[in-house]
Amino acid sequence: FQGYNPAFTYAKDGTLFVEDQVSFDNGEHFTPYVFWENLLKTLRENNRGIKKDVKITDIEAINNTSQQVILELDIGSPRKVKMYTADRGQTWTLLRL
């Protein structure tokens, strides 16, 4: 990751989140956990105009498990948005700020 600072976090259960990928084996293997089509659909349904490429700027594991995650996203508007999933990225909810 030289010259690049990806958003990442560890959950207490040992799960590692890096950008839109998750590892359950200490970073040996990664798989996607963000189903982008679902996340972008939720943003559009909540009238959040996407003005540039969506970038994950922060990740927070809730209750220190891999099930619940909050993502902070830069979508090109003045304020970043936060999205919440309770099912490892299958569905997303826009959090009101």
Secondary structure, DSSP 8 states (H G I E B T S, - for coil): -TT----EEE-TTS-EEETTEEESSTTSS-EE---HHHHHHHHHHTT----S--EEEEEEEGGGSSS-EEEEEE-SSSS-EEEEESSTTSS-EEE--
